[in-house]
Amino acid sequence: MTSADVHDVRDPELPGRLLTVERDTLVPLLRTRPDEDFARRTAACPGWSVRDVLAHCSAALTRVVDDRLEEGVFSPESNDRDIAERAGWSNARIVDELERAMTEAGPVIAKAGGALDGVGLGEWVHAGDVREALGEPGAYAGAGLPDALALLAWLTRERRHVPLQADLDDVDEPLRLGDPLAPRPPARYIGDATTLVRLYSGRPAAGAAYELAGAEPAELNIFG
């Protein structure tokens, strides 16, 4: 199986693996940061600080672990309530909850048959939001990027998203995303993998060098 075809088969362990890799990278970084860094604003999530993003991530994954996925969960209103509930917590307590949830959520997501796979990718993207706000290099890259690309390909196929062939500067083989049976011809992307992630997650990509033909950037956003 090539990277072009990896999206044809669901790997139930993929979201959990992605979360584990990210946990081992992000949590040690957060534990070295002073409290004032948690108050930094994030470009990707207007109105949210680093602390808010982390509180949202830890709450979302804890809901998955505890099977508290009532109607309306993950809506803007629900997210704001989760953040508000943690307003009195220390930054260290939020990081502790995040570490536990990133450890325990994988098996739950694996058993959900694909319904929660997007949560795994969303948490990884939010980790990139945090790294970018903290001025860390390679915000949407790192050890988890190959798994993130594989999960992105799977999700876009399952959601019958815009078909696209990505010729990535930093990946040997093309990556096919979206609905392979769509009536429209596949769009074409040429550029690096991190910019592709930014486009699919609705993150700022201004100044990035890439080519996109056959689709508008807004059509690629799977979270919008």
Residue pairs with C-beta under 8 A, 6 or more apart in sequence:
1 8
1 9
2 173
3 149
3 150
3 171
3 172
3 173
3 174
3 175
4 165
4 173
4 174
4 175
4 176
5 176
6 150
6 153
6 154
6 175
7 150
7 153
7 154
7 156
7 157
7 175
7 176
7 177
8 157
10 114
10 117
10 154
10 158
11 150
11 154
12 109
12 110
12 111
12 114
13 106
13 110
14 117
14 120
14 147
14 150
14 151
14 154
15 105
15 106
15 109
15 110
15 116
15 117
15 119
15 120
15 121
15 151
16 105
16 106
16 107
16 109
16 110
16 120
17 106
17 147
18 120
18 121
18 124
18 144
18 147
18 148
18 151
19 61
19 102
19 103
19 105
19 106
19 120
19 123
19 124
20 102
20 103
20 106
21 142
21 143
21 144
21 147
22 102
22 123
22 124
22 127
22 142
22 144
23 98
23 99
23 102
23 103
25 127
25 142
25 143
25 144
26 98
26 127
26 130
26 131
27 95
27 98
27 99
27 102
29 131
29 134
29 136
30 54
30 91
30 95
30 98
30 130
31 92
31 95
33 134
35 91
37 50
37 134
38 49
38 50
38 51
38 54
38 91
39 49
39 50
39 51
40 49
40 50
40 133
40 134
41 48
41 49
41 133
42 48
42 49
42 50
42 52
42 53
42 129
42 130
42 132
42 133
43 129
43 132
43 133
43 204
44 128
44 129
44 132
44 201
44 202
44 203
44 204
45 52
45 53
45 126
45 129
48 56
48 83
50 130
50 133
50 134
51 91
51 94
52 83
53 126
53 129
53 130
53 133
54 94
54 95
54 98
54 130
55 82
55 83
55 86
55 89
55 94
56 79
56 82
56 83
56 126
57 98
57 101
57 123
57 126
57 127
58 86
58 94
58 95
58 97
58 98
58 101
59 79
59 82
59 83
59 85
59 86
59 97
60 74
60 79
60 82
60 119
60 122
60 123
61 98
61 101
61 102
61 104
61 105
61 119
61 123
62 68
62 97
62 100
62 101
63 69
63 73
63 82
64 101
64 105
64 108
64 109
64 116
64 119
65 101
65 104
65 105
65 108
67 108
72 78
86 93
86 94
102 123
105 119
105 120
106 120
108 116
109 116
109 117
109 119
109 120
114 158
117 151
117 154
117 155
117 158
118 155
118 222
120 151
121 148
121 151
121 152
121 155
122 223
124 144
124 148
125 140
125 148
125 197
125 201
125 203
125 223
128 139
128 140
128 197
128 203
129 139
129 203
131 138
131 139
132 139
132 140
138 194
139 194
140 194
140 197
140 198
140 201
140 203
141 193
141 194
145 193
145 194
145 197
148 197
149 171
149 175
149 193
149 196
149 197
152 177
152 197
152 200
152 222
153 175
153 176
153 177
155 161
155 222
156 162
156 164
156 177
156 178
156 179
156 200
156 222
157 177
157 178
157 179
157 180
159 222
160 178
160 179
160 182
161 177
161 178
161 179
161 220
161 222
162 178
162 179
162 182
162 184
162 187
162 215
162 219
162 220
163 176
163 177
163 178
163 179
163 180
163 182
163 184
163 185
163 186
163 187
164 176
164 177
164 178
164 186
164 187
164 188
164 189
164 214
164 215
164 220
165 174
165 175
165 176
165 177
165 186
165 187
165 188
165 189
166 174
166 175
166 176
166 177
166 189
166 190
166 196
167 174
167 188
167 189
167 190
168 174
168 175
168 191
168 192
168 193
168 196
169 190
169 191
169 192
169 193
170 192
170 193
171 193
175 196
176 186
177 200
178 186
184 214
185 214
186 214
187 212
187 213
187 214
187 215
187 219
188 211
188 212
188 213
188 214
189 196
189 199
189 210
189 211
189 212
190 210
190 211
190 212
191 208
191 209
191 210
191 211
191 212
192 208
192 210
195 205
195 208
195 209
195 210
196 210
197 203
198 204
198 205
198 208
199 205
199 210
199 212
199 217
199 220
199 221
200 220
200 221
200 222
201 221
201 222
201 223
202 221
202 223
202 224
205 217
218 224
